[in-house]
């Protein structure tokens, strides 16, 4: 999952205070809508960086009057243009879209449209748009130009988008790949040569294990960290203490120290 340091490198013109305020909501939206693999994260953050001018704008500068009467946007009532102007990091525009995405998120965006510009809601809308338009799959296939066409309807600002994409690919932690290769590496049965160190290595569960997680997978991680010398309660609750132990382990192995157990960190625990 993207960290503050990574976000700062991808969007260097975004003030630190704004990054700190927005990052938890970006992370939550990415997790909610399955934007947790390396290529998905890179494409998503690159498009957000361009669309929002590095999180500078969460609401369209123009009044929205230009959208008045636009039936293709569902603007059929007087004042709809201004009321349902572009909001959010990937700007949601038009009564029909406010109705559609609000219904899917369980939010009344028709009667309270301005909340689409808040980080709590705006990034969830962006994540839902991304997932529901098949952009995760396009990102997996490195079809970045097609992603731009789906978002923009053309290739406006493509050079800028590509710049952010290339930057994100360099900056982000490839341990977030969660692809077949990484998962297979984590789940592969031990060979005779490494039987002593990893014969009991469990299969990677297929989902990130992170602060707030609970259950058997957390207990497995806690037990392994305890076996490696950490003083840690094995209670199945991934709290701050477990996260600190994961960060220490990742740092010792030269991994991105984000405190999240993805397939790479999982494999390293039993390497």
N, C-alpha and C positions, 0 to 999 in steps of 0.2 A: 504494500500500500504506500502511496506517495507520502513522503515526509515533508516537513517544513523546509528543510535544507534543499531537497530536490525541487520543490515548488518554487523556491527562490531562485534557483539556477535556471529553471525553465522560463519563469516570468520575472526577470531581474528588475523590472520597473514597477512591480507591485510592492507597495510599502510593507514593511515587516508587520506593522500593526494590523493591516488588512489581511495579510496572509494568516496571521494567528487567529483572527476572528472568523475567517472563512474556512480554514483547513478542516476543522471537525465536520462541517457540513458537506464539504467536498468528499471527504473520506466515507462518510455515512452513505451518501448517494452512490458512490462508486461501488460500495459493498452491496447496497440494496439492489442495484441493477446489474450486478455481475460484471462490473468493469474492474476486475481485480487481477487480470493477467497483464503481463508486460506490454504486449503490443496494443491491447485495448486501452490501457492507461495512457500510453504515449499518444495515441490518436485522439483520445477524448480530451486530454489536457491541452494538446496542440490546438484543437478546434475551439475550445473554450478560451484559450489565450487570445486567439485572433478575434473571435466574436465579441468578447468583452473588453478588448484592449487591455489585456492582463488584469482582469477583474476590476477595471476602472469603472465600467458602466454596467449597472444591473437594470437600467431602464433607458429606453430610447430617448435621445435628446429632443427630437422633434415632438410636437404636441400629439401626433396621431391623427390630426384632422384629415390628413391625406387618405386615411383608410375609411373615411365616412362613406357609407353606402356600398362598400365592397361586399357584394353578396358572396363572392368566392371565399371570403373570410367569415361569412356568417353575420356580417354587420348589417342587420336589417332594421334596427331600431335607432331613433335619433340619439346621437351622442356616442354610439358604439365605437366610432373611430378613435376618439380620445380615451374613452373608458377602457378599451381593450388594445391599447398601444403595445409596442414591443417591450417585454419585461423578462428579466432573468438572464443568465449568462449565454444561453442560446435563446434569443428573444422570442418569447411566445406572443403571437399576434392574432387578434381577431376573436370575436365572440365564440365562433365554432371551436376554435382550439382551446380557449379558456374552459368551455363546457366539457370538451373531450378529456383534457388532461386533469381537470378538477374532479370529474367523475371517477377517473381511474385511481386518483390519489386520495379520494374521500374528502376533498376540500371544496368549499363553495367559492370558486374563483369567479363565478358570475356576479355574485353580490359583494364580493370582497376582492376585486381584481388586483389591488396594489400589493397583496401579500406575495404575488408571483415574483416581485422584485426583492424579496427578503432572502437571505442566504438559506434560511430554514426550508423554504419552499422552492426557491429558484433552482437550486442544484438538484433537487429531487425531480423537478420538471425536466431539466436537462438530461438527467439519467434515464428517466422514463422514455423521453423522446429517443435517446440513443438506443436503448434496448428494443423498443417497439418498432423502430425502423430498420432493424437488422444490422446496426452499425458495429455491434460486437463481432459478428461473423465476418464482416468486411475488414475489420481491423485485424482479425486473426489471419486473413489472407493478404494483408498489406495492401489493400485496395484503398489507399488514402484519397486518391483523386475521386473515386466513386463516392466516398464518404462526403467529400466537399460538395459534390453535385447534389447529394440528397439533402444536405443542410442548406445550401445556398441556392440551389436551382441552376447553378452554373459554376464558374471557377473564379469568381471575384475574390481577389486577395490571395490567390493560391500560392504565390511565392512566399508570402508572409506565413501562411499556414504551414507550408513545407519547412520553413526555417524553424518554426516552433517544434514541428514533428521530429526533425533531425536532432534538435537539441534535446528533446525529451528521450529519444532513443539512447542518447549518450549518457544522460543523467540518471534515468530510472534504474532501479535494481532489477536485474534480470532474474533474480530469485523469485520474483512475482510471476514468472512465466506460467506456472501451473499448467504446463503443456504435457503432452503425452510422454515426452522424453524425460522431463523432470520427475513426473509422477512415477514412471516406470523405474527410474533410478532409485527413488525412495522405496518402492515396493518390491524391488527385485530380490529374489531369494539369495541367501548368502552362498558364496562359492566356498569350496574347502579351504582356500587360502585365507579367507577372512572370516571363517566360521567362529573363531574365538572372540572377535570383537563385535560381530553383528548378527550372530545366529538368531538372536531374539528380536531383531528389528521388525517392528510391525509395519503393515502397509500404510502408506500415507492416506489419511481419511478422505481426501478429495476436497476439503474445505479449509480455509484459513483458521488457525487456532490463535486467538488473540484475546486481549483484555475484554472481559465481559462474557467470554465463552464459558461453558460449563459442561461437565459430563465426563464420559470415559476417555475421550481423546485428551482432555486437559489433564486427567490423572496420569495418562501414559506419559505425557510430556513432563509433568512434575516428577514422576518417578525416575525418569531418565536423568533429569537435571540433578535430582537427589543422588542418584548413583554416581554422577560425575563430580560429586563433592559439594553441591549446594545444600545449604540448610534451608529446607523448604517443606512446607506442609503439603502433603499429598491429599488434597480434599476435593479435587475436581472443580475448583472455582478459580478462574484465571483473573487474579487481582493484581495490584501493583507489585507485590513481592515476586510473583511468577514472571511478570513482565520484566522486572529488573534482572532476574536471573537469565531470562532469554536474551536481553540486551548484552549482558556480560558475556554470555556464550557466543553470540554473534560477533561481538567485538574481538574475542579471542581467535575466532576462525576467519576473520577478515571479511565477514558478511556485512551487508547493510544492517546497521543496528537499529531496527525499527520496532523491535519487541514483538513481532508477529511471526508465528511459525507457519511458513509456507512450505512448499515441497522441497526447496533447497535446504532450508534450515532443518526440516524434519530429517532429510537424508544425512545431513552433517551430524546430527545428534547421535546417529548410530554408525557413523563412518569409522 
